[in-house]
Amino acid sequence: ASAMYCQRMQVYEGSLYLTDYAAIFFDRHYAPARIMPILETLRRHPKLPNLDIVVAGNDEPRVPAIPGDRQSWSRTCSRWPGGGGALPPAVFAPTVNRGVMDLPWVDFAWCFPMASHS
């Protein structure tokens, strides 16, 4: 099995918490591109509710799907070890297509925010 290089980001009472630095080990210069979208969102919406998200740590989508196959999601959930009826967390990724179930995530390696962050 291959590693699933993802980073967990949590916003709690307006502050950003990163819980997995190992996920971005492959390129420390590219890592800010994964964090900037949530920082930009916090800058624009300081009263953002608490949230817990998972973002792919590289450009390859993480959650495969078969286009047109209505059972893809059920099979994905059956492989999730969470148990107790818990669903796997949604995974955001900068690269998505019809063959994956990842959610789109802005890639700030190409599109930088207009205002500076404090």
Buried (B, 14 or more C-beta within 10 A) or exposed (E): EEEBBBBBBBBEEEEBEBEBEEBBEEEEEBBEBBBBBBBBBBBEEEEBEEEEBBBBBBEBBBBEBEEEEEEBBEEBEEEEEEEEEEEBEEBBBBBBEEEBBBBEBBBBBEEEBEEEEE
